[in-house]
């Protein structure tokens, strides 16, 4: 099923008169992305990744689509293991689920909440 959807988009999008193209998010990530969440112009990615572009990600990072740049979350310490799920609530808090024991310097057990205070 995964292979069918891109093919359908390729076949039917030209009939709708829409230009379709892939575009990179900076230098991409170093490691596997298993979760994505979108909040306005921000794209959060999580997985088994060490870097997003040239930024130390520690399993989770943010792509700012306005300035076309990767950043780490908070002080950059991320979480200490695999991220499997990301979700953003109406308060713009990011919930992270996975197989980790710490987020930042805080002891967690597989789920954490991150809020951008900027």
Secondary structure, 3 states (H helix, E strand, C coil): CHHHHHHHHHHHHHHHCCCCCCCCCCCCEEEEEEEEEEECCEEEEEEEEEEECCEECCCEEEEECCCCEEECCCCCCCECCCEEEEEECCCCEEEEEECCCEECCEECCCEEEEECCC
